[in-house]
Amino acid sequence: EKLDAINFAWISTRKCGSSFMSNFRLIKEKLDKCCLVCQDQDTTQNTDEDCVKEVLNDVDVKKWIRAQADAAKNGYVLRL
């Protein structure tokens, strides 16, 4: 949400495809599938908590999150 608020470009116009962005997009896509828009209210979203847990418990996702946390701790990641 913070990145959306600053109009972050989710798809690079430079076509560089960094490892970070490739993994980030994949995880974001999986998590987006866990959000269900209600049929009668376009602005209300419900989150499938089991779906979120499944995504976050994936071994590769955990590894990526841990790597990002370590990078942030060492000052290598922009904090929003």
N, C-alpha and C positions, 0 to 999 in steps of 0.2 A: 504494500500500500504506500509506503514511504517513497519507493522508487517511482510508482505510478504518479504520485503527487508532484514529482519534479520532472515529469515527462521523460522518464528514462527510456532509451531506445532499446527495446527488448530484442530487436533484430538489428544487428550491426549493418550499417550501410557500407562498411569497409570490407565486408565478407571475410573477416579474419578468423572468425570462429574459435575464439580462445577456449581452452579446456574448461576454465571456470564457467563461461557462459553456456557451453554445451551441456555441462552437468547441471547447471542451475536451471536451464530451460526444461530439461528432462524431469527434474524433481518438481519444478513448479507445475508442469503439465500434469504430473501424477496427483499432486495435491489439489489442483483445480478440479479434477474429476471427483474429489471428495466433497465439493461444495455443490449443493443441489438448490437450484432456484425454484421457489414455490410457483406452482402453476398460476395461482390467482394474484400473486404479488411479485411483479418483476424485480423489485428492489430488495426483497427479503431473501436471504440465503440461509440455508440450513447446512450444517457441516456433519458429515458422517464420521463420527469419532473413530469408529473401528477402521474405516478406510485410512484416516490420518495415521493411526497407530501402525497399520500395516506398511504404509509408505515409510514412516520414520524408523521402523524396525528392520527394514531392508539393510543387509550387510553393507552394500555399496553406498547407500545413502548415509548410513552412520559414519562410514569411513570418510566420505566427502565432508560431512558436517564437522567431524573432528578435525580434519585438515584445515577447514576454514577458521575454526575456533583457534587452532594453533597459530595460523597465519595472523589472525587479528591480535592475538596475545603478543606476537613478535613485531607488531606494527606494520604488517604487510597488506592489510585490508582496510579499505575506506569504511569508516563507521558512520552509519546514518542515524 
